[in-house]
Amino acid sequence: MNDKRTDNDSILNESAANEKDFNVGSQSEQEEETSVEEIVSEVDRLKSELQETKEKYLRLVAEFDNFRKRTAKEKLEVIQTASKEVIVSMLEVLDDADRAQQQLTTSSDPDDMRKGVLLVFNKLRNILQSKGIKMMDAKGKPFNPDLHEAIAEVDSGKEMRGKVVEVVQNGYYLNDKIIRFAKVVVGK
């Protein structure tokens, strides 16, 4: 009888062990299924985030390209408009020069001719000054290679040594920036 009991006990033990193994297998399969589902959902979430990031990047690149094109176009328009404004102002001087030329052919009074030409030159200077053009004052000043271009040296007294003796071509500033250097003769 002990043998039967031992056989039954061993059968029960085996059965319990098999059931335990089956339960453990079911749990690990369930855990694997859960972890696979979590991984799949995480992958899907990451894919959607990546797609959103790509779309944002493409929109940003397109916006930057549009900005670059727009600023280049605006810069070109500003340059063209600035030139137009100066040219329109200069047309007034051209009209005055045409009137002076007509006056020169019909008038014989040299004093009137001189006054007319001086008026045209003064108007030209005033228009250029209103646009920010300023003539350099170089004569009698110390020679400065940052402002002046020496084209000759002449003997001069001690007081004019190293100074501008004569201005051959005036230099000009545009809004305090040099646009043309003065060509000068320097004393030595």
Backbone as a printed PyTorch tensor [residue, N CA C, xyz], in Angstrom:
tensor([[[  0.8110,  -1.1660,   0.0000],
         [  0.0000,   0.0000,   0.0000],
         [  0.8640,   1.2410,   0.0000]],

        [[  1.9230,   1.1460,   0.6540],
         [  2.8550,   2.2610,   0.6470],
         [  3.3590,   2.5250,  -0.7460]],

        [[  3.4690,   1.4780,  -1.4700],
         [  3.9360,   1.6870,  -2.8370],
         [  2.9150,   2.4220,  -3.6600]],

        [[  1.6340,   2.1120,  -3.4260],
         [  0.5860,   2.7960,  -4.1520],
         [  0.5610,   4.2580,  -3.7570]],

        [[  0.7070,   4.4750,  -2.4780],
         [  0.7100,   5.8570,  -1.9980],
         [  1.8740,   6.6010,  -2.5960]],

        [[  2.9880,   6.0080,  -2.6150],
         [  4.1580,   6.6360,  -3.1660],
         [  3.9440,   6.9000,  -4.6370]],

        [[  3.3360,   5.9390,  -5.3190],
         [  3.0520,   6.1540,  -6.7380],
         [  2.0600,   7.2890,  -6.9140]],

        [[  1.0420,   7.3210,  -6.1050],
         [  0.0300,   8.3920,  -6.2030],
         [  0.6510,   9.7400,  -5.8590]],

        [[  1.4580,   9.7290,  -4.8380],
         [  2.1040,  10.9900,  -4.4410],
         [  3.0170,  11.5020,  -5.5640]],

        [[  3.7500,  10.5580,  -6.1300],
         [  4.6410,  10.9840,  -7.2010],
         [  3.8370,  11.4500,  -8.4000]],

        [[  2.7110,  10.8210,  -8.6850],
         [  1.8560,  11.2510,  -9.7960],
         [  1.3060,  12.6410,  -9.4950]],

        [[  0.8560,  12.8410,  -8.2700],
         [  0.3160,  14.1490,  -7.8700],
         [  1.4060,  15.2140,  -7.9410]],

        [[  2.5510,  14.8450,  -7.4820],
         [  3.6700,  15.8060,  -7.5340],
         [  4.0260,  16.1700,  -8.9680]],

        [[  4.0560,  15.1480,  -9.8190],
         [  4.3530,  15.4030, -11.2310],
         [  3.2680,  16.2740, -11.8420]],

        [[  2.0450,  15.9380, -11.5250],
         [  0.9170,  16.7000, -12.0550],
         [  0.9780,  18.1490, -11.5740]],

        [[  1.3000,  18.3430, -10.3200],
         [  1.4090,  19.7020,  -9.7660],
         [  2.5700,  20.4250, -10.4200]],

        [[  3.6500,  19.7110, -10.6160],
         [  4.8150,  20.3370, -11.2420],
         [  4.4940,  20.7150, -12.6830]],

        [[  3.8030,  19.8410, -13.4010],
         [  3.4220,  20.1390, -14.7920],
         [  2.4770,  21.3320, -14.8490]],

        [[  1.5410,  21.3400, -13.9080],
         [  0.5860,  22.4650, -13.8760],
         [  1.3210,  23.7560, -13.5560]],

        [[  2.2700,  23.6480, -12.6530],
         [  3.0590,  24.8140, -12.2800],
         [  3.8620,  25.2970, -13.4960]],

        [[  4.4630,  24.3370, -14.1990],
         [  5.2030,  24.6930, -15.4080],
         [  4.2830,  25.3030, -16.4420]],

        [[  3.0760,  24.7650, -16.5890],
         [  2.1060,  25.2940, -17.5520],
         [  1.7100,  26.7190, -17.1850]],

        [[  1.4730,  26.9550, -15.9070],
         [  1.1060,  28.2940, -15.4420],
         [  2.2610,  29.2710, -15.6600]],

        [[  3.4620,  28.8100, -15.3630],
         [  4.6320,  29.6590, -15.5640],
         [  4.7670,  29.9640, -17.0410]],

        [[  4.5760,  28.9840, -17.9070],
         [  4.6440,  29.1800, -19.3570],
         [  3.5750,  30.1510, -19.8120]],

        [[  2.3910,  30.0480, -19.2960],
         [  1.2960,  30.9450, -19.6710],
         [  1.6170,  32.3580, -19.2330]],

        [[  2.1410,  32.5090, -18.0470],
         [  2.4950,  33.8460, -17.5460],
         [  3.5940,  34.4650, -18.3920]],

        [[  4.6070,  33.6930, -18.7060],
         [  5.7010,  34.2570, -19.4900],
         [  5.2180,  34.5850, -20.9030]],

        [[  4.3200,  33.7610, -21.4470],
         [  3.7530,  34.0840, -22.7580],
         [  2.9280,  35.3550, -22.6760]],

        [[  2.1580,  35.5020, -21.6180],
         [  1.3480,  36.7120, -21.4410],
         [  2.2540,  37.9300, -21.2670]],

        [[  3.3030,  37.7430, -20.4840],
         [  4.2400,  38.8480, -20.2840],
         [  4.9190,  39.2130, -21.6040]],

        [[  5.2740,  38.1730, -22.3980],
         [  5.8930,  38.4410, -23.6900],
         [  4.9240,  39.1680, -24.6150]],

        [[  3.6620,  38.7320, -24.6120],
         [  2.6550,  39.3830, -25.4560],
         [  2.4800,  40.8430, -25.0300]],

        [[  2.4460,  41.0860, -23.7220],
         [  2.2910,  42.4390, -23.2050],
         [  3.4960,  43.2870, -23.5760]],

        [[  4.6780,  42.7360, -23.4070],
         [  5.8730,  43.5160, -23.7240],
         [  5.9750,  43.7430, -25.2290]],

        [[  5.5700,  42.7840, -26.0560],
         [  5.5730,  42.9610, -27.5110],
         [  4.5760,  44.0560, -27.8850]],

        [[  3.4070,  44.0470, -27.2650],
         [  2.3990,  45.0860, -27.5340],
         [  2.9280,  46.4600, -27.1240]],

        [[  3.5920,  46.5090, -25.9700],
         [  4.1610,  47.7810, -25.5200],
         [  5.2450,  48.2600, -26.4840]],

        [[  6.0790,  47.3460, -26.9320],
         [  7.1480,  47.7060, -27.8710],
         [  6.5500,  48.1920, -29.1850]],

        [[  5.5290,  47.4990, -29.6730],
         [  4.8850,  47.8990, -30.9280],
         [  4.2600,  49.2780, -30.7720]],

        [[  3.5870,  49.5170, -29.6520],
         [  2.9600,  50.8310, -29.4490],
         [  4.0270,  51.9160, -29.3120]],

        [[  5.1360,  51.5870, -28.6750],
         [  6.2380,  52.5480, -28.5330],
         [  6.8480,  52.8540, -29.9030]],

        [[  7.0270,  51.8300, -30.7220],
         [  7.5650,  52.0200, -32.0760],
         [  6.6110,  52.8950, -32.8890]],

        [[  5.3150,  52.6120, -32.7910],
         [  4.3240,  53.4230, -33.5130],
         [  4.3700,  54.8800, -33.0530]],

        [[  4.4790,  55.0870, -31.7520],
         [  4.5450,  56.4370, -31.2070],
         [  5.7970,  57.1520, -31.7210]],

        [[  6.9290,  56.4700, -31.7040],
         [  8.1820,  57.0500, -32.1880],
         [  8.1180,  57.3610, -33.6800]],

        [[  7.4660,  56.4700, -34.4440],
         [  7.3070,  56.7200, -35.8810],
         [  6.4840,  57.9850, -36.1160]],

        [[  5.4150,  58.1400, -35.3630],
         [  4.5760,  59.3370, -35.5470],
         [  5.3250,  60.5950, -35.1200]],

        [[  6.1020,  60.5250, -34.0490],
         [  6.9150,  61.6730, -33.6250],
         [  7.9540,  62.0250, -34.6940]],

        [[  8.5710,  60.9880, -35.2700],
         [  9.5510,  61.2180, -36.3300],
         [  8.8970,  61.8770, -37.5400]],

        [[  7.7210,  61.4080, -37.8990],
         [  6.9980,  61.9950, -39.0380],
         [  6.6550,  63.4590, -38.7580]],

        [[  6.1940,  63.7670, -37.5530],
         [  5.8930,  65.1550, -37.1810],
         [  7.1480,  66.0210, -37.2480]],

        [[  8.2540,  65.4810, -36.7410],
         [  9.5140,  66.2260, -36.7640],
         [  9.9740,  66.4820, -38.1910]],

        [[  9.8300,  65.4920, -39.0670],
         [ 10.1890,  65.6710, -40.4740],
         [  9.3330,  66.7680, -41.1080]],

        [[  8.0470,  66.7580, -40.8240],
         [  7.1460,  67.7590, -41.3910],
         [  7.5050,  69.1580, -40.8950]],

        [[  7.8040,  69.2760, -39.5990],
         [  8.2160,  70.5700, -39.0530],
         [  9.5030,  71.0460, -39.7080]],

        [[ 10.4380,  70.1310, -39.8990],
         [ 11.7180,  70.4660, -40.5210],
         [ 11.5010,  70.9660, -41.9550]],

        [[ 10.6960,  70.2510, -42.7050],
         [ 10.4350,  70.6540, -44.0940],
         [  9.7590,  72.0200, -44.1570]],

        [[  8.8060,  72.2760, -43.2580],
         [  8.1470,  73.5960, -43.2240],
         [  9.1490,  74.6830, -42.8680]],

        [[ 10.0290,  74.3880, -41.9250],
         [ 11.0280,  75.3640, -41.5130],
         [ 12.0060,  75.6670, -42.6470]],

        [[ 12.4360,  74.6500, -43.3660],
         [ 13.3400,  74.8450, -44.5030],
         [ 12.6440,  75.6830, -45.5720]],

        [[ 11.3860,  75.3920, -45.8460],
         [ 10.6370,  76.1520, -46.8520],
         [ 10.4620,  77.6060, -46.4150]],

        [[ 10.1570,  77.8190, -45.1480],
         [ 10.0150,  79.1840, -44.6330],
         [ 11.3240,  79.9480, -44.7570]],

        [[ 12.4370,  79.3100, -44.4150],
         [ 13.7350,  79.9720, -44.5100],
         [ 14.0690,  80.3060, -45.9570]],

        [[ 13.7910,  79.3990, -46.8610],
         [ 14.0520,  79.6510, -48.2750],
         [ 13.2060,  80.8270, -48.7730]],

        [[ 11.9510,  80.8630, -48.3830],
         [ 11.0900,  81.9970, -48.7540],
         [ 11.6100,  83.3030, -48.1600]],

        [[ 12.0550,  83.2570, -46.9120],
         [ 12.6100,  84.4460, -46.2600],
         [ 13.8440,  84.9460, -47.0030]],

        [[ 14.7270,  84.0260, -47.3710],
         [ 15.9430,  84.3850, -48.0890],
         [ 15.6080,  85.0280, -49.4290]],

        [[ 14.6860,  84.4360, -50.1600],
         [ 14.2900,  84.9970, -51.4590],
         [ 13.6520,  86.3680, -51.2880]],

        [[ 12.7850,  86.5030, -50.2820],
         [ 12.0880,  87.7750, -50.0480],
         [ 13.0730,  88.8770, -49.6740]],

        [[ 14.0370,  88.5820, -48.8110],
         [ 15.0020,  89.6140, -48.4100],
         [ 15.9160,  89.9850, -49.5680]],

        [[ 16.2890,  89.0250, -50.4040],
         [ 17.1120,  89.3460, -51.5790],
         [ 16.3380,  90.2560, -52.5260]],

        [[ 15.0650,  89.9730, -52.7090],
         [ 14.2260,  90.8060, -53.5820],
         [ 14.0680,  92.2040, -52.9980]],

        [[ 13.8270,  92.2930, -51.6980],
         [ 13.6760,  93.5990, -51.0520],
         [ 14.9680,  94.4050, -51.1220]],

        [[ 16.0990,  93.7410, -50.9610],
         [ 17.3940,  94.4240, -51.0330],
         [ 17.6000,  95.0010, -52.4280]],

        [[ 17.2810,  94.2240, -53.4470],
         [ 17.4030,  94.6960, -54.8220],
         [ 16.4830,  95.8840, -55.0730]],

        [[ 15.2630,  95.8070, -54.5570],
         [ 14.3140,  96.9160, -54.7230],
         [ 14.8050,  98.1820, -54.0280]],

        [[ 15.3960,  98.0440, -52.8480],
         [ 15.9220,  99.2080, -52.1240],
         [ 17.0450,  99.8550, -52.9160]],

        [[ 17.9320,  99.0420, -53.4630],
         [ 19.0400,  99.5810, -54.2560],
         [ 18.5070, 100.3190, -55.4760]],

        [[ 17.5480,  99.7140, -56.1540],
         [ 16.9830, 100.3500, -57.3440],
         [ 16.2300, 101.6190, -56.9860]],

        [[ 15.5030, 101.6110, -55.8970],
         [ 14.7340, 102.7800, -55.4820],
         [ 15.6570, 103.9140, -55.0600]],

        [[ 16.7330, 103.5960, -54.3690],
         [ 17.6740, 104.6310, -53.9380],
         [ 18.2750, 105.3250, -55.1520]],

        [[ 18.6530, 104.5600, -56.1450],
         [ 19.1990, 105.1500, -57.3620],
         [ 18.1640, 106.0200, -58.0460]],

        [[ 16.9420, 105.5840, -58.0670],
         [ 15.8690, 106.3260, -58.7210],
         [ 15.6890, 107.6920, -58.0690]],

        [[ 15.7100, 107.7280, -56.7620],
         [ 15.5100, 108.9820, -56.0350],
         [ 16.5970, 110.0030, -56.3750]],

        [[ 17.8350, 109.5570, -56.4170],
         [ 18.9400, 110.4620, -56.7500],
         [ 18.8220, 110.9330, -58.1910]],

        [[ 18.4980, 110.0260, -59.0890],
         [ 18.3920, 110.3900, -60.5030],
         [ 17.2610, 111.3830, -60.7250]],

        [[ 16.1310, 111.1770, -60.0820],
         [ 15.0140, 112.1230, -60.2160],
         [ 15.4400, 113.5060, -59.7290]],

        [[ 16.1840, 113.5650, -58.6360],
         [ 16.6800, 114.8540, -58.1380],
         [ 17.6330, 115.5030, -59.1360]],

        [[ 18.4400, 114.6860, -59.7760],
         [ 19.4080, 115.2140, -60.7310],
         [ 18.7270, 115.7210, -62.0070]],

        [[ 17.5490, 115.2080, -62.3030],
         [ 16.8300, 115.6800, -63.4940],
         [ 16.4850, 117.1680, -63.3860]],

        [[ 16.2240, 117.6310, -62.1720],
         [ 15.9620, 119.0660, -61.9690],
         [ 17.1840, 119.8890, -62.3780]],

        [[ 18.3540, 119.4130, -62.0240],
         [ 19.5850, 120.1160, -62.3800],
         [ 19.7810, 120.0690, -63.8950]],

        [[ 19.4810, 118.9270, -64.4910],
         [ 19.5970, 118.7930, -65.9420],
         [ 18.6580, 119.7810, -66.6440]],

        [[ 17.4380, 119.9260, -66.1240],
         [ 16.4960, 120.9110, -66.6900],
         [ 17.0770, 122.3140, -66.5880]],

        [[ 17.6460, 122.6470, -65.4380],
         [ 18.2460, 123.9780, -65.2630],
         [ 19.4400, 124.1670, -66.2010]],

        [[ 20.2210, 123.1100, -66.3910],
         [ 21.3670, 123.2000, -67.2960],
         [ 20.8940, 123.4240, -68.7300]],

        [[ 19.8110, 122.7770, -69.1260],
         [ 19.2450, 123.0010, -70.4650],
         [ 18.7900, 124.4480, -70.6290]],

        [[ 18.1290, 124.9890, -69.6050],
         [ 17.6850, 126.4050, -69.6600],
         [ 18.8930, 127.3390, -69.7370]],

        [[ 19.9390, 127.0120, -68.9760],
         [ 21.1420, 127.8450, -69.0080],
         [ 21.7860, 127.7910, -70.3950]],

        [[ 21.7850, 126.6020, -70.9920],
         [ 22.3570, 126.4700, -72.3280],
         [ 21.5680, 127.3060, -73.3360]],

        [[ 20.2410, 127.2870, -73.2440],
         [ 19.4140, 128.1200, -74.1310],
         [ 19.7110, 129.5990, -73.9040]],

        [[ 19.8640, 129.9620, -72.6480],
         [ 20.1540, 131.3510, -72.3030],
         [ 21.5150, 131.7790, -72.8480]],

        [[ 22.4770, 130.8710, -72.8360],
         [ 23.8090, 131.1810, -73.3580],
         [ 23.7580, 131.4930, -74.8580]],

        [[ 22.9230, 130.8100, -75.5830],
         [ 22.8430, 131.0320, -77.0280],
         [ 22.0670, 132.2910, -77.3800]],

        [[ 21.1480, 132.7250, -76.5110],
         [ 20.3320, 133.9030, -76.8410],
         [ 20.8250, 135.1720, -76.1730]],

        [[ 21.5290, 135.0680, -75.0810],
         [ 21.9600, 136.2510, -74.3400],
         [ 23.3910, 136.6130, -74.6940]],

        [[ 23.6610, 137.8940, -74.6740],
         [ 25.0290, 138.3430, -74.9460],
         [ 25.6670, 138.9710, -73.7190]],

        [[ 24.9190, 139.0370, -72.6220],
         [ 25.4460, 139.6360, -71.3900],
         [ 26.2160, 138.5650, -70.6080]],

        [[ 27.5480, 138.6880, -70.5050],
         [ 28.3360, 137.6740, -69.8090],
         [ 28.0170, 137.5950, -68.3210]],

        [[ 27.5930, 138.6650, -67.7130],
         [ 27.2640, 138.6480, -66.2840],
         [ 26.0240, 137.7930, -66.0310]],

        [[ 25.0170, 137.8990, -66.8900],
         [ 23.8130, 137.0730, -66.7560],
         [ 24.1370, 135.5990, -66.9780]],

        [[ 25.0060, 135.3220, -67.9340],
         [ 25.4020, 133.9350, -68.2140],
         [ 26.1110, 133.3300, -67.0090]],

        [[ 27.0080, 134.1000, -66.4430],
         [ 27.7610, 133.6270, -65.2810],
         [ 26.8230, 133.3560, -64.1190]],

        [[ 25.8750, 134.2490, -63.8600],
         [ 24.9190, 134.0600, -62.7620],
         [ 24.0680, 132.8110, -62.9890]],

        [[ 23.6330, 132.5980, -64.2320],
         [ 22.8180, 131.4160, -64.5390],
         [ 23.5760, 130.1210, -64.3070]],

        [[ 24.8220, 130.0810, -64.7650],
         [ 25.6330, 128.8720, -64.5720],
         [ 25.9080, 128.6400, -63.0920]],

        [[ 26.1880, 129.7110, -62.3420],
         [ 26.4100, 129.5690, -60.8950],
         [ 25.1640, 129.0590, -60.1810]],

        [[ 23.9940, 129.4960, -60.6150],
         [ 22.7490, 129.0000, -60.0150],
         [ 22.5940, 127.4860, -60.2450]],

        [[ 22.9250, 127.0370, -61.4380],
         [ 22.8310, 125.6040, -61.7390],
         [ 23.8020, 124.8130, -60.8560]],

        [[ 25.0440, 125.2910, -60.7400],
         [ 26.0290, 124.5960, -59.9060],
         [ 25.6110, 124.5860, -58.4320]],

        [[ 25.0800, 125.7000, -57.9470],
         [ 24.6330, 125.7550, -56.5460],
         [ 23.4690, 124.7960, -56.3030]],

        [[ 22.5710, 124.7130, -57.2820],
         [ 21.4420, 123.7870, -57.1270],
         [ 21.9550, 122.3450, -57.0900]],

        [[ 22.9160, 122.0330, -57.9450],
         [ 23.5000, 120.6900, -57.9510],
         [ 24.1490, 120.3750, -56.6030]],

        [[ 24.9190, 121.2870, -56.0790],
         [ 25.5640, 121.0740, -54.7680],
         [ 24.5210, 120.8880, -53.6660]],

        [[ 23.4770, 121.7020, -53.6760],
         [ 22.4320, 121.5930, -52.6450],
         [ 21.7100, 120.2490, -52.7130]],

        [[ 21.4110, 119.8040, -53.9080],
         [ 20.7310, 118.5020, -54.0420],
         [ 21.6400, 117.3850, -53.5310]],

        [[ 22.9120, 117.4210, -53.9070],
         [ 23.8340, 116.3850, -53.4410],
         [ 24.0050, 116.4270, -51.9210]],

        [[ 24.0480, 117.6210, -51.3560],
         [ 24.1520, 117.7320, -49.8890],
         [ 22.9110, 117.1710, -49.2150]],

        [[ 21.7420, 117.3990, -49.8130],
         [ 20.5100, 116.8590, -49.2180],
         [ 20.4810, 115.3330, -49.2720]],

        [[ 21.2490, 114.7340, -50.1800],
         [ 21.3310, 113.2650, -50.2910],
         [ 22.4690, 112.6990, -49.4500]],

        [[ 23.1650, 113.5510, -48.6950],
         [ 24.2130, 113.0670, -47.7890],
         [ 25.6180, 113.2130, -48.3340]],

        [[ 25.7850, 113.8720, -49.4900],
         [ 27.1150, 114.0660, -50.0730],
         [ 27.7490, 115.2940, -49.4280]],

        [[ 28.9890, 115.1330, -49.0010],
         [ 29.7150, 116.2460, -48.3870],
         [ 31.1250, 116.2670, -48.9710]],

        [[ 31.5800, 117.4510, -49.3650],
         [ 32.9120, 117.5800, -49.9400],
         [ 33.9540, 117.6330, -48.8180]],

        [[ 35.1060, 117.0000, -49.0680],
         [ 36.2120, 117.0280, -48.1070],
         [ 36.8830, 118.3930, -48.1390]],

        [[ 37.2640, 118.8540, -46.9790],
         [ 38.0530, 120.0780, -46.8810],
         [ 39.4930, 119.6480, -46.6590]],

        [[ 40.3040, 119.7030, -47.7270],
         [ 41.6490, 119.1380, -47.6370],
         [ 42.7530, 120.1900, -47.6930]],

        [[ 42.5500, 121.3010, -48.3760],
         [ 43.6230, 122.2680, -48.6000],
         [ 44.1090, 122.8480, -47.2730]],

        [[ 45.4480, 122.8100, -47.0850],
         [ 46.0610, 123.3460, -45.8720],
         [ 46.0480, 122.3730, -44.6970]],

        [[ 45.3990, 121.2380, -44.8320],
         [ 45.3290, 120.2250, -43.7570],
         [ 46.5170, 119.2740, -43.8840]],

        [[ 46.8920, 118.6410, -42.7800],
         [ 47.9600, 117.6400, -42.8560],
         [ 47.5600, 116.4860, -43.7800]],

        [[ 48.5180, 115.9790, -44.5370],
         [ 48.2580, 114.8570, -45.4460],
         [ 47.8780, 113.6310, -44.6420]],

        [[ 46.7800, 112.9880, -45.0340],
         [ 46.2940, 111.7890, -44.3660],
         [ 46.0370, 110.7310, -45.4480]],

        [[ 46.8160, 109.6570, -45.4940],
         [ 46.6350, 108.6470, -46.5490],
         [ 45.2820, 107.9330, -46.4710]],

        [[ 44.5910, 108.0300, -45.3390],
         [ 43.2590, 107.4340, -45.2280],
         [ 42.2050, 108.2890, -45.9190]],

        [[ 42.5240, 109.5630, -46.1800],
         [ 41.5790, 110.4880, -46.8100],
         [ 42.0580, 110.9950, -48.1630]],

        [[ 43.3680, 111.0980, -48.3140],
         [ 43.9420, 111.7510, -49.4910],
         [ 44.7570, 110.7730, -50.3330]],

        [[ 44.8030, 111.0670, -51.6190],
         [ 45.6610, 110.3290, -52.5330],
         [ 46.6790, 111.3260, -53.0810]],

        [[ 47.9270, 111.1680, -52.7150],
         [ 48.9740, 112.1000, -53.1510],
         [ 49.3540, 111.7770, -54.5890]],

        [[ 49.2490, 112.7880, -55.4450],
         [ 49.6410, 112.5670, -56.8390],
         [ 50.9600, 113.2620, -57.1700]],

        [[ 51.3840, 114.1750, -56.2770],
         [ 52.6640, 114.8590, -56.4930],
         [ 53.1310, 115.4680, -55.1870]],

        [[ 54.4530, 115.7600, -55.1530],
         [ 55.0420, 116.4820, -54.0280],
         [ 55.7480, 117.6990, -54.6130]],

        [[ 55.5910, 118.8300, -53.9410],
         [ 56.2530, 120.0570, -54.4080],
         [ 57.0180, 120.6730, -53.2430]],

        [[ 58.0460, 121.4280, -53.6010],
         [ 58.7800, 122.1490, -52.5600],
         [ 57.8790, 123.2430, -52.0130]],

        [[ 57.8770, 123.3540, -50.6960],
         [ 57.0570, 124.3850, -50.0560],
         [ 57.8110, 124.8670, -48.8210]],

        [[ 57.2960, 125.8910, -48.2310],
         [ 57.9270, 126.3980, -47.0100],
         [ 57.7410, 125.4290, -45.8590]],

        [[ 58.3900, 125.7360, -44.7340],
         [ 58.3060, 124.8780, -43.5500],
         [ 56.8730, 124.7270, -43.0530]],

        [[ 56.0910, 125.7920, -43.1610],
         [ 54.7190, 125.7430, -42.6310],
         [ 53.8200, 124.7980, -43.4330]],

        [[ 54.1390, 124.4700, -44.7030],
         [ 53.3140, 123.5930, -45.5420],
         [ 53.9250, 122.1960, -45.7170]],

        [[ 55.0310, 121.9360, -45.0460],
         [ 55.6550, 120.6180, -45.1490],
         [ 54.7150, 119.5540, -44.5720]],

        [[ 54.4190, 118.5220, -45.3740],
         [ 53.5340, 117.4310, -44.9360],
         [ 52.0700, 117.7960, -44.9860]],

        [[ 51.7680, 118.9500, -45.5690],
         [ 50.3720, 119.4010, -45.6690],
         [ 49.9450, 119.4280, -47.1300]],

        [[ 48.6240, 119.4820, -47.3240],
         [ 48.0590, 119.5390, -48.6730],
         [ 48.2300, 120.9560, -49.2000]],

        [[ 48.9900, 121.0970, -50.2890],
         [ 49.2530, 122.4050, -50.9010],
         [ 48.1450, 122.7400, -51.8960]],

        [[ 47.7240, 121.7360, -52.6680],
         [ 46.7100, 121.9640, -53.6970],
         [ 45.8250, 120.7330, -53.8070]],

        [[ 44.5370, 120.9700, -54.0740],
         [ 43.5880, 119.8790, -54.2980],
         [ 43.3470, 119.7970, -55.8010]],

        [[ 43.7350, 118.6840, -56.4030],
         [ 43.5470, 118.4880, -57.8380],
         [ 42.1320, 117.9830, -58.1200]],

        [[ 41.6370, 117.0730, -57.2920],
         [ 40.2800, 116.5430, -57.4160],
         [ 39.7170, 116.3890, -56.0080]],

        [[ 38.5600, 116.9840, -55.7790],
         [ 37.9490, 116.9470, -54.4400],
         [ 37.5490, 115.5190, -54.0630]],

        [[ 37.6350, 115.2540, -52.7700],
         [ 37.1450, 113.9970, -52.2140],
         [ 35.7660, 114.2210, -51.6270]],

        [[ 34.9780, 113.1440, -51.5180],
         [ 33.6060, 113.2760, -51.0380],
         [ 33.2640, 112.1760, -50.0410]],

        [[ 32.3800, 112.5470, -49.1160],
         [ 31.7940, 111.6140, -48.1510],
         [ 30.3270, 111.3920, -48.5300]],

        [[ 29.8430, 110.2230, -48.2800],
         [ 28.4120, 109.9430, -48.3540],
         [ 28.0110, 109.4600, -46.9780]],

        [[ 27.2790, 110.3230, -46.2670],
         [ 26.8730, 110.0180, -44.8850],
         [ 28.0790, 109.6220, -44.0310]],

        [[ 29.1070, 110.4320, -44.0650],
         [ 30.3390, 110.2780, -43.2820],
         [ 31.1770, 109.0620, -43.6710]],

        [[ 30.9170, 108.4760, -44.8310],
         [ 31.7420, 107.3850, -45.3380],
         [ 32.3810, 107.8790, -46.6320]],

        [[ 33.6760, 107.6500, -46.7590],
         [ 34.3960, 108.1430, -47.9350],
         [ 33.9370, 107.3740, -49.1710]],

        [[ 33.5160, 108.1400, -50.1940],
         [ 33.1550, 107.5020, -51.4600],
         [ 34.1750, 107.8350, -52.5510]],

        [[ 34.9610, 108.9090, -52.3430],
         [ 36.0560, 109.2230, -53.2630],
         [ 37.1370, 109.9550, -52.4880]],

        [[ 38.3740, 109.4950, -52.6350],
         [ 39.5120, 110.1280, -51.9770],
         [ 39.8870, 111.4020, -52.7290]],

        [[ 40.3800, 112.3840, -51.9920],
         [ 40.8350, 113.6210, -52.6070],
         [ 42.2110, 113.3930, -53.2200]],

        [[ 42.3790, 113.8440, -54.4710],
         [ 43.7000, 113.7890, -55.1180],
         [ 44.3740, 115.1000, -54.8440]],

        [[ 45.5410, 115.0370, -54.2000],
         [ 46.1720, 116.2520, -53.6960],
         [ 47.6540, 116.3120, -54.0430]],

        [[ 48.1750, 117.5380, -53.9350],
         [ 49.6070, 117.7860, -54.0450],
         [ 50.1030, 118.1060, -52.6390]],

        [[ 51.1660, 117.4300, -52.2240],
         [ 51.6410, 117.5460, -50.8420],
         [ 52.9680, 118.3270, -50.8400]],

        [[ 53.1170, 119.1790, -49.8130],
         [ 54.3570, 119.9400, -49.6560],
         [ 55.4350, 119.0870, -49.0180]],

        [[ 56.6950, 119.3490, -49.4770],
         [ 57.8150, 118.5980, -48.8760],
         [ 58.8820, 119.5470, -48.3710]]])
